[in-house]
Amino acid sequence: MINKEVTFIPLGTIDYQEAWNYQEQLFAETIAIKTDNRKLAFQEQKITPNYLLFCQHPHVYTLGKSGQESHLLLNEQSLRQHQAQFYKINRGGDITYHGPGQLVAYPILDLDNFFTDIHKYLRLLEEAVILTLADYGILAGRIAGLTGVWLDFEEQQNPRKICALGVKCSRWVTMHGLALNVNTDLSYFNHIIPCGIPDKAVTSMQQELKRLVVLAEVEEKLLYHFEQLFGATCHILSHEARY
């Protein structure tokens, strides 16, 4: 039974650990449904849900399973001085930064409802960001061998990353996601080797456009492109309704 309905949950600004716990809860519930369905006749099986969370985080650095802790250039005291937290987490990828002015999207999707191809999934997440940036006149794309969304991705005279990706997928259920720099304080990237790539810069929509960008407007555009690319229909659930 295919379900392309997606529950969209805008979380606002939320502590990283709280958002991670919520993702884990939704992820585990979906996995449990899939596990139970294996024991049931087809007509008795339940459809699996899909979720899309949008949020911002207070200053935090997260290190993926394949990352090196040496790519964090701050010690515990320096982290406190910068009012930043640090977590080792269960997504792929290396180290990245989340903070105010950055749009973070966490899709918890059962890819059995869409397509069972993790590379296609990553490329569609990137494409949703590329199309969103195009709405603002920002030409963005991909660099071979690197995940995420980049500017100056063709000639690469000054390639710079504007969106990082890192996901986990188990039994075709996803979690974690993408982080798009909208009005992000880019100085926080000076304290890491972003995504473990020492020779490429990081940028934001604000830096490229030379103005503040309305984050709610970016959310609306990104949600639209997500729906179009995934053939999904999103229904909003308020932050408060989940309690």
C-alpha positions, 0 to 999 in steps of 0.5 A: 500500500503506497502512501505519498501523503507527508505530514509537514511539521514546522518545529521553529527553533528547537534544541538539537537533541530534542529534534534528534529524539523526535526524529528517532521516535518517528523513525522507530514508529515507522520501522515498527509498522513495517516489521509488524506488516511482515506478519500480516496478510496484505489486506491487514497491513497498515500504511506507513507514514511520512514526515517532513520536519523544518526547524532551526537550531541553536549553535551546534556542531554534529559529526557523522559516522564517517567523520573525524573528531579532529575536524572540530577545531574547538575544545570544550571550553571554546565550545562554551565560549561560543555557546555551541554544543557538539554531538556525534550522531548516526548519519552519514557524512563528516562534521557540519554546523547548525545555527540560527538563520539556517533552514534544516529539513528532516524528512522521515520517509518510508522510501517504499512509498516513493522509490527504493534508491538512496542515491536518487533520494539524495539527488532529489533533496539536492534538486529541491534546494537547487530549484529553491535557490533558482527562485532567488536567481542563485545558480547552484548545482553539484560537484562530482564526488561531493554531496550537497549543493554548491555555487561556482560548481562548473568552473570551480574558481571559488566553489562554495557550499550553500547546503549540506546533506547527511542522512541515515536510511534503514529498511528504506526509512530515512532520517536526518537530512539537509541544512540550507544556509539562509541568513547563517552566521558563517563565522561558525564554520571557521571552527570546523573543517566543513564536511571534512573538505579543507579547500572549499568555502561555505556561503549563504543566501544572505551573503550571495544576495547581499541582503537578509532573506525571509526564511519563512518564504524559503521554507515555502519554496523548498516545501513546494519543490519537495512536493513536486519532485517526490510526487508528495502531498504535504499536510501541515501539523502544528508543533503543538499538535504533536504533544 
